């Protein structure tokens, strides 16, 4: 008999199960040790995670990944992503650092940039795009979206041989750098959403620029720390680079955001049109947008 009380059983198993569900909704899974590091409610040892899996009929261990029992048939596909991550991620991490250096030079209203999505979660493969979470000055969300996509298109032109799937295939150049979540400063203090999904998004994000600002946002939203205390003590994955010159901020007055909204919205609708015959890709986009609400761009009616 493993030395856990019934109260510990319920608490530990529930926390592991909910963390596995958070990952599953994103299409990923982790091994027992890494899962323990990012567990809801605070870190657990690998032994505690393995014990929770053995004690719960809703969980299983397959290919050394902790999965929901209902996802057992997907274990091979999820495992292949984890294996691909080890070979593909390093090159794309280096590429992302170079892209972010260019982005923050071009867009001085950006205060923080974090790697998110599969590249941050450990399930990246070469056909994926790189998801970026941004925090920007008020009134410049759409300017940031256009900046990421404009520079992203120019960047992708140099990588036209990149493998693609239905989500990353585009007519001119592959989808490579993507704005996943863009928050204005005022939206962060406090965040309208401080549920476990948003807290997990913040936990898995890896700041590559503006780490101090990112950490200030975390401290300003203590409910995030209630969900994942690890947010308070995690080391910076990528310390901020030495300060670089940036374009002057006066080049990007807030009134330009309205025009950027119309340009960005048209481009977004065009991309959805190109996927009109790919229902799985459209469903995935719809799911991701649902998880980002109320912060998803182009949900609100055009004020003009």
N, C-alpha and C positions, 0 to 999 in steps of 0.2 A: 504494500500500500504506500503510495506517495504521500508525503507529509503535508497535505493541504486540507484546511478546514472546508466545510460546505460553503461558507461565505466566500472564501478565496476562490473556490471552484467556480461559482457563479460569476464573480467579478472578473477573474482572469479570462475565463472562456468567453464571456460576453465581449470584453475588450478586444480580444484577438479576433473574434468573429466579425465584429463591426469594422475592424481595421482591414481584414481580408475583403469585406464587402466594399469598402472605399476603393481599394485597389482594383477589384474586379469591375467596378463601374467604369474604370479607366482602361480596362483591358489588360491589366498587368497582374503579376503575382511576385512574391518575394520568398526567399528561403527563410528558415526559422530564425537565424541569427539577425539578419537585416530586418525582418519583420518585427522582432523584439525591439530593435532600436527605434522604430517609428510607431510603436503601438499607441493607440488611443489611450489617454489617461496616464502616460508615462512609460518609460522604457521597461522592458522585461528581459530576463535572461533567455538564452536559447532553450535551456531546459524547461522553463516555464511555458514557452510557446509550444514546445513538443508535447508537454503534458496536456495543455489546453486542446491541442489537436486530437490527442488520443481520447480525451474525455468528452469531446463533442461529436455527435453524429453528423453535424452540419459541415464539418471540416474534414479534409483529407490531406495527406502528404503524397505528392506525385512528382517524380522527376526532381526531388528535393525542393519543391515549391509548395507552400501552404495555399490550398485552394478550397473554395466551397465544394462540397460533395457534388452539387449539381453541375459544377464546371469541370468535372473529371475528364470528360471527353475532349475538352479543350486544352488539357495539360500539355500535350505535345506541341501545339501551336504557341502556347504561352512560353514554354521552355525554349523554343527556337528563337523567340524574341530575346530572351535573356542571354542566350549564347551569342546571338548576333550583336547584342549591345557591347560585349567585351571586345569584339573585333572592329565594329563600326564607329562606336562613340568617340574614341580619342581624336580621330581626324576631324569629326564634326564639332567637337568641343573647341579645338584650335581654330577652326573656321569661324565659329560663332564669336569667339573673342575678337577676332579681326573685324567682323561685321559690326559688333557693338561699339568698338572704338570709332568706326566711321559714323555710325548712327548718332552717338552722343556728341561728336564734333559737329555734325550737320544740324542736329536738333537740340539746341541748348536748353529747351524747356523740359527735357527729360531729366528726372531726378533719380530714378532707379530702374535698372533692367535686370531681370532674373530669367534664367533658363527654367522652363517648365515642361510639362508633357512627358513624352517617352524618354527624352534625353536626360531628364532629371530623375525619372522614376526607375530607370534601369531596364527599359524594354525597347530601346531604340534600335532600328535597323535602317540601312542605307536608303530605303525607299520612303522613309518618313520625312516630314518637314521638322524644323526646329521651332518649338513654341517659345515665345518670349512674353513675359509679364512686365508691364511698364507702369510706373507712377510718374505723372506729369503735372505741370503747373495747371491751375484751374483754367478752363476755357480753351484747352488745347488737345483734347482727346482725339479729335478727328484729324488735326494736324499731325499728331503722332502716328495715327493709323496710316495716313498717306505717306509719311516719311518712311515708315517701316516697309511699306509695299513698294514704293518707288525705288528705294535703295535695294530692297530685296530682289526686285526684278533685274536691276543692273547687275547685282551680285550673281543671280542665278544664270544670267547669260554666259558667265564664265564656267558654269557647271552644267551645261546642257546634256552631258552624258550621264548625269546622275540617274540611278534607278528610280522609277516612279510607280505609284499605284493610282487607283481612282481618285484618291484625295489630293495627291500631289501633282498629278498630270495637268499641265496648262498648255494653251496653244503655242505660246512664244518660247517660254522657258519653264523649267520645273518649279513648282512651289517649294521653296527652300526655307526662307525665314518668314515666320508668321507671328502677327500680334495676337496672342491668345487672350489676354486680359489687359485692359488699359484703364487705370484708375486716376482720377484727379486727386490732388492733395486733399481737398476738402471732403472727398468721399471716404478718406481713410481715417478721419478723426471725428467720430468713430466710423467704422465700417457698418453699413446697414446689415450685412450678413456676418455673423460670427458663429455659424453652425459648424458642425464637424467637417463638412465638405470644404468650406472655405478655410477652416483652420488647417486641414490636411493639404490644401493647395498651397498655403503659405509655408507649411513645413517642408514640402517636397521641392519648393522653388529654390533655386541656387543663384543668389545675387552675384552678378558679374560686374555690375557698376552700381554705385550708390548703396553699398551694403549697410553703412551707418544709417542712412535714411530709411532703408527697409526695416532695420531693427527698431528704429524709433516708432514706426507704424505698429510693429508687433507690441511694443510696450504700451502704446496708446490704446490697445484693444485687449485688455486683460482676459476677456472671455476666450480668446484664442489660446492663451496659456492654460486656462482651465481644461481645454480639450487636449492640448499637447504641450505639457510642461517642457518638452525637449526644445521648443522654440527659443526658450530663454537662454539656454546654455550651449546651443550647437555652435561649433566652430565655423568661421567663414570658409566656405569651400574655395572661393577665389577672391583673395584680398584685392581691393581696388587698385588698379594700376596707378602709376604716377600721373598727376594732373596733366591733361593735355589741353592745348588751345581749343576753344570752341567758337563757333560763329556767334556774333553778337545777338542778344535776345531781341533787340528792337526790330530785327528782320522778320519776326514772327508775331505781330500783334494779334490779340485775341479775336479781332473781327474777321480774320482770315479763316477761323475755324468753321464758319458757316459754309464758305465755299469748299473747304476741305471735306465737309460732311456730304455735300452733294456729289463731289468727285468720288470720294471713297464709297458712298452708297451705290453709285452707278457701277463702279468696278466690282463691288461685292455681288450685286444682283447679276452682273454678267457672268461671274464665276459660277453662281448657282445655276444659271442657264446652261453653261457648258456641261453640267453634271445631270442634266434633265433625264438622261437615259441610264443613270447609275443610282438606283434607289438606295443601295447600301451606303454610298457616299453621302447622299442627301440626308439619310437618317442619322449618320454619324455627326454631320454638321449640326443638325437640329438638336441632337442630344447635347453636344458641347455647348451650344448657345443656351440651352435650358439651364445647364449647370452654372453659367456665368451670370444669369439674371440676378439682380436688376442692373448689372453692369454691362450687358451685351450692347454693342454698338448697333445702330440702325433699327432698334426695336421701337424707338419713340417716333412719333410723327414729325415730319419736317416742319419747324416753326415758321418757315416762309411759305 
